[in-house]
């Protein structure tokens, strides 16, 4: 009898500015309110990206990480409900 094997973990990526290499980048996006989860859910991400280190428009490179990032964030909604 063989012992159970954990399924492989999904790959982890980081997006970086193609000029300075910083991961302090954002993308323009739309979020939609989900009544069932009571949270904002990412609906669409647009092509426009901004590097907060270069302080301007950026093209992003997606890099594969060779190990999981430390301190993985929880799977909580990205946009918790606003008070009130």
Secondary structure as GFF3:
##gff-version 3
##sequence-region A 1 84
A	DSSP	beta_strand	13	17	.	.	.	ID=ss1
A	DSSP	beta_strand	25	34	.	.	.	ID=ss2
A	DSSP	beta_strand	39	51	.	.	.	ID=ss3
A	DSSP	beta_strand	56	57	.	.	.	ID=ss4
A	DSSP	beta_strand	60	64	.	.	.	ID=ss5
A	DSSP	beta_strand	79	80	.	.	.	ID=ss6
###
